[in-house]
Amino acid sequence: MVREVIGVLGGWRTRTADAESPMAVNADLTGRRILDCTLGGGGHSAALLAAGADVTGVDRDPAAIAQASARLKEFAEAGRFRSMLANYADLAAVAAAGDATFEGILLDLGVSSHQFDDEARGFSFRAGAPLDMRMSRAATTAESADNGPEIASVRSPDRSPSAAEWLNESSESEIAAALRDYGDERRAARMAAEIIRRRANKPFAISDDLVGAVRAVLGPRSGPPDFARIFQAVRIAVNDELGGLARALPALRDRLASSGVIGVITYHSGEDRLVKHAFREWSRSCTCPPRQPFCICGGDNALGDVVTRKAVVAAADEIVRNARARSAKLRAWRRRAGRRTSPGK
Ligand SMILES: C[S@@+](CC[C@H](N)C(=O)[O-])C[C@H]1O[C@@H](n2cnc3c(N)ncnc32)[C@H](O)[C@@H]1O
C-alpha cells in the first residue's frame, strides 16, 4: 500500500485529500518530517524519502533496523534518514526521540516478510520451527548473518516472552482469551484446555507442538488457514500488539504537527477496531457525557478529522503480488490546524 500511504500522508496540506482515491493527491513531501513507526524492510520509508520527505524510522526488531539502515544508507548520509531501535509504544521513554513533532506518522502493523520468512524467528508453522515469535529478538539465520556484527551489537531494550514461554506459563483463561479475541477461534476454551493438558506432559518448544494441539481440537480436516489464525493469535499476545497500539495512538497523535496526518495499516479486525474508534473519538465535536440532555461543552472540541471515510484497501494488482495485502486496511486522521491535542502542545 505504498501509493496509498504516500497519498494520505502527502495530502496533509490539503483539507480535501480524496480518501477513496488517495493516489489522486499530488504528493510532494519535500522537507516534511515523517515518523515511520514500523520501519521493517524500509519499503515505505524508501518511497517517502523518494517523495522528498525526511524520515525517522523506528522498529523494535534489531534485524529490521540493520537491514533498513543498510538499504537507506545514502539518505542517512545526506541527513534525511535516521533509525531508532524502540517500541513505538514507548517512544516517550526514548531520549533520542526527544519531543519532536511530525507532519506525517505511519504505522504498518504486524509482522514483516523478513521476519516471517526467517524460520529461526518462529513466526511460521513450518515443521520443526522454534516457537519464538518475538519481534524484538535479533535474527540468527544465515540470511541475516550478512548483517551479523551490526545485529549482534544491538540489543533490543524491549523484552517479550517467547511463544513457547507464553504457551508454557500463561493461565488457561489467558490462553483461551487470546485464541478467541486474536484468532477468532470458536473452540478457544477447548483448545486452551488441550494446551494445558499437553504442556503438563511435555513443554511446548516447536511449531509441531502447537499444530498438534490445534489438530487435536479441530480434527484432521484442520489445515494451514487454522494454523495461521492460531499462530497469529499467539504472536499478537506474545508481543502485546493490541496493548501497545492502544497506548501508542494518543501519544503519537500528540506528536503530530499542526495539520499533520497519522496513517495506520492494520491486518486484523481487533487492530482496525481500535484505530477506527480512536480516530472517531478524536474527531468528536461534542464531548459531553452521552446522557447529558443538552450540550454544555460548547461543541467545538474536535481535535482533527478522519481523512479516510472508509478504510482504504489494497488495489487488485497489489493483492496478486502480495497475498498478505488482502487483509490490509489503511485509515488516516488529520490534526486540525492550530488545535492543541494535549496540554502544552
Ligand atoms: C509490516 S512490517 C513493516 C514493513 C514496512 N512498512 C516496509 O515497507 O518494509 C511491521 C514492522 O513493524 C515492527 N513492529 C511491530 N510492532 C512494533 C512496535 N510496537 N514497535 C516498533 N516496531 C514494531 C515489526 O518488527 C516489523 O518490522
The ligand as a Gaussian input file, in Angstrom:
#p B3LYP/6-31G(d) Opt

LIG

0 1
 C        4.567000      -4.995000       8.356000
 S        6.199000      -4.690000       8.883000
 C        6.547000      -3.103000       8.218000
 C        7.007000      -3.139000       6.794000
 C        7.467000      -1.787000       6.291000
 N        6.373000      -0.829000       6.265000
 C        8.105000      -1.897000       4.920000
 O        7.630000      -1.212000       3.995000
 O        9.049000      -2.643000       4.756000
 C        5.992000      -4.319000      10.572000
 C        7.264000      -3.961000      11.297000
 O        6.871000      -3.284000      12.484000
 C        7.664000      -3.706000      13.545000
 N        6.886000      -3.510000      14.756000
 C        5.759000      -4.152000      15.107000
 N        5.325000      -3.701000      16.294000
 C        6.201000      -2.736000      16.686000
 C        6.285000      -1.893000      17.833000
 N        5.395000      -1.949000      18.822000
 N        7.307000      -1.001000      17.892000
 C        8.227000      -0.915000      16.888000
 N        8.194000      -1.717000      15.800000
 C        7.201000      -2.610000      15.697000
 C        7.983000      -5.153000      13.249000
 O        9.170000      -5.533000      13.923000
 C        8.116000      -5.140000      11.732000
 O        9.449000      -4.952000      11.338000

